[in-house]
């Protein structure tokens, strides 16, 4: 294909050579360059692609796309753009034949609730015969194929590759999580979102490798609402107006507020042996009763979000109700049966906001004791550790501090930071560094009426230590613990 075809939606300057150069593949990883490739030089956090311009030229690259000056042989075309990440996104869309234009793309952004809501929307739309692709924190789903995720929002080239495969598989819709990082790094640039959704905003992802400050985090979230036709927002969130400042889309709202276009009324907690759920009345632009098999107020928000979207696909009410009963997400308040006496669940809550929301929700069901087991990731903001320790110390009757993904830090150092947070409260705690032993302690000491939460890992099936991901699935650990306790 001709290079100018890939560049057709971009402003660019031809520094050297010709934009009608024939190219074979679009590449942003220098190791994958082959004869005839066009290589996009990305300035990354770890390495700068511009450093490899001469190397890729030697490998036979026909062209390079840059935002800085580079020196390459005269036979290599050099295209200069303002931002190569943005260029990669629009070139990727062109390279795969603009697959996003052939589907309705639904994007969800927010600090929490993204993953659960994507699965709810997928479940409801599929009830009505839509074929729905999914891209998110846990996996990408294309037909029957599931691809484990590395990032909540993948690199732009990967997104359009997935979109192209979805079109090939017959998908007419795709629902995707859109992270603030993904928006900031232009991974979703140029995607014509049919619907953009804002769930909520909390003080997360602020740090040296993420957002410089909270204002930047808010600003990046708001970018989605400058590239979608319809924005659907949680009107109860205190940052709603900040995020939608400058939005160019039509806006609809959901929430508990009387101002919400779609709202929840008469919320009731539903509790039966081995079951925690919530029922409420949907009011406003729709009118019906619904029950969700997941506890708490945030389940109401998640389901309201899904209902708000599916209303625009004319999904019948009975189908919405049935689908919401079936939608389950691995690692999101995932109940694991271990005893007739107490409840144990796995949840991905890995920051103070999500942990506080989860524990507050579970306390409303009046358990005998609320037990919270968690650790924190290494090489991330220390504030998260202090905050999570303080939240668990304040809300849980017992905190079991353990290890999460220590990465390149000493697990005990992370535990000590968590203890600093707990020390601000009167909360009881034990520390057991080995996660399996910590789970064993929780199960062995479970009392009738307890609710035990294993927080932080959720769907993850590994533990990252010194750059290596070791297999570790909490479901497997629980099974092993139960077998060991049986043998006692």
Secondary structure, 3 states (H helix, E strand, C coil): CEHHHHCCCCCCEEEECCCCCECCCEECCHHHCCCCCEEECCECCCCEHHHHHHHHHHCCCCEEEECCCCCCCCCCEEEECCCHHHHHHHHHHHHCCCHHHHCEEEEEECCCCHHHHHHHHHHHHHHCCCCEEEECCCEEEECCEEEECCCCCCCHHHHHHHHHHHHHCCCCEEEEECCHHHHHCCCCCCCCEEEEEECCCCCCCECCCCECCHHHHHHHHHHHHHCEEEEEEECCCCCHHHHCCCCCCEEEEEECCCCCCEEEEEEEEEEECCEEEEEEEEEECCCEEEEECCCCHHHHHHHHHHHHHHHCCCCCHHHHHHHHHHCCCCCCCEEECCCCCCEEEEECCCCHHHHHHHHHHHHCCCCCCEEEEECCCCCCCHHHHHHHHHHHHHHCCEEEECCCCCECCCHHHHHHHHHHHHCCCCCCEEECCCHHHHHHHHHHCCCCCCEEEEECCCCCCEEEECCEEEECCHHHHHHHHHHHHHHC
